[in-house]
Amino acid sequence: MPLEISGEPVGEVRIVSDMHEPKAAMAQGADAFIALPGGYGTMEELLEMITWAQLGIHKKQVGLLNVDGYYFACII
């Protein structure tokens, strides 16, 4: 099993077999989705949650926390 370096865990830690599994678990357990400023992985997860909403997979709110205008280029 490949190892991954991570910081101290906060809350529950799950070992997953692929990248789809944590997103599906996150979608199932969440009441809503709020994207904070991040990198490519954050954008990929945000867009997947928006796509799942469009496909009717979930009916939860999806939002951005636009810290210091981080997301202005995406929303204007």
N, C-alpha and C positions, 0 to 999 in steps of 0.2 A: 504494500500500500504506500503510495507517495506521501511524503510528509509536507505539511504546510506550516510556515511560521506565522503565529498570530499572537496578539496581545492577551492580556488577562481576560478571561471570559466574563461576560455580563449576561446573566440569565442562563437559559438553556443552551447547551452545545450539542449539535447533531452532526454525525458523520454521514455524508451523503455520497452517492455513487456518481452523480453527474450534476451539471449546473441547472438542470430543469427542476430537480427535486427540491432545492431550497426555495426557489421562487414559487413553486406550487404550494409548499407548506406556508410560506409567508402570505400568499394570497388567501389561503383557506383560513388562517388564524387572524387576519387583520380586519379591523372595522373600516379603515381607510388607508390611503397611501400618501405619504408626504416625502418628496425628494428634497434632500438637503444638498448644498453644493458638493460636487464630487467629480469623479472622472468618468471614463468611458463605461465602466461597469454600472455606475449609477444611472447614466443615460440609457443604457441598454435595459436595465430593470424598469425604469420609468416608462419607456416606450412600450415595453412588453405589457405592463399593467394597463396602459392606455389602450393598446390593441385588444387585450382580453376584455376590457369594458366594451369596446366597439363590437366585438364578436358575441357579447352577451354571456361570457364566462363568469363575470362578476358584475355587480351593480353598485360598487363601492366608489366613494369619492377619491379622486386622484389630484394632488396639488403639489405646488412647488413652494419651498421656503426660499425666497429670492434675497438672500443675504448679500448686501452691498452690490445689488444689481447683477449678480452672477448669471441669472437666467434671462436678462433683458434681450440678448440676441436671439433667444429661442421664442420669446413671447411677443416681440414687436414686429 
